[in-house]
Amino acid sequence: MLVKPSMQRLRPLCRLTGIIVVLTLLLPSCAVPPLSTPESRSAWLARQTALAQLTRWRAVGRIGVINAQDGWHANFQWAQQDADYRIDLIGPLGQGRVIVQGDAQEVRVQTQAGQSWTAPDPDDLLEQTLKVRLPVQGLRYWVRGLPEPGPASTFQTDAQGRLTRLEQKGWIIEYPAYTQTATFDLPARIIAQRQDLSVKLVIEQWSL
């Protein structure tokens, strides 16, 4: 004799089946990355060409640095003129103002107390003086929303051709927000992470 299952037994099975169906529908949509379109690729190429010509600019904002042992935050002013740059860090590690000034050959770090150091590599020098390895060489390009020339990179862009994620030199750089200037949309927030080090930039003002 065929016995029909009771409704009380069927209800839990129906609920479980429904959950499995929903998860099956959701998981592929989470795993598939956004597709690149010919329009977005074209917008990225045009944007990349224009931004590469932007070699004189000034950015003002805030920076936060967190590593496995410590963390600090500061205001910053970054002025770039071709290969020459000056970065003022105001308030890091209780040191008042730290000035990072350099060109294509060397960089000098000076504290408000009058201490000064010079070296050919800004990343190495900042690691020695501030005890954290800030990627100054890469940030010169990343801050504009560009990959650094040379090292291999992978990236994603939005429909307007703006970087949303960049992986380069062991760093993962994300661009949560942009701001409109008279000429370009430029990054307003940047998050760069490498292993146990995180660098967050909030750019409050661009001058071109």
ZIWO-V419523 format. One record per residue. NEAR is the number of other ideal C-beta (glycine too) atoms within 12 Angstrom. Layout:
near = (NEAR | NEAR)
This chain:
near = (3 | 4 | 6 | 8 | 12 | 10 | 10 | 9 | 13 | 13 | 13 | 14 | 15 | 15 | 13 | 14 | 14 | 14 | 14 | 14 | 13 | 13 | 14 | 14 | 12 | 13 | 12 | 10 | 12 | 11 | 9 | 9 | 14 | 16 | 12 | 19 | 15 | 12 | 16 | 23 | 20 | 17 | 22 | 29 | 17 | 19 | 30 | 27 | 15 | 22 | 30 | 19 | 17 | 28 | 19 | 19 | 31 | 25 | 38 | 23 | 32 | 27 | 41 | 28 | 35 | 21 | 21 | 13 | 11 | 17 | 20 | 28 | 24 | 32 | 26 | 39 | 30 | 40 | 25 | 29 | 19 | 14 | 15 | 21 | 33 | 26 | 39 | 29 | 38 | 26 | 20 | 33 | 22 | 16 | 23 | 19 | 24 | 37 | 31 | 42 | 27 | 33 | 19 | 14 | 13 | 20 | 33 | 26 | 35 | 25 | 23 | 19 | 13 | 12 | 17 | 18 | 26 | 21 | 21 | 16 | 22 | 34 | 29 | 23 | 30 | 33 | 21 | 19 | 30 | 32 | 20 | 34 | 29 | 44 | 35 | 36 | 30 | 32 | 39 | 37 | 35 | 40 | 41 | 40 | 45 | 36 | 30 | 27 | 16 | 11 | 18 | 13 | 24 | 17 | 33 | 25 | 33 | 25 | 19 | 22 | 30 | 34 | 38 | 29 | 27 | 38 | 24 | 27 | 25 | 18 | 33 | 28 | 39 | 26 | 33 | 21 | 24 | 25 | 24 | 14 | 22 | 10 | 18 | 28 | 25 | 36 | 38 | 28 | 26 | 42 | 28 | 38 | 22 | 25 | 13 | 15 | 27 | 28 | 39 | 31 | 39 | 25 | 34 | 22 | 20 | 30 | 21 | 21)
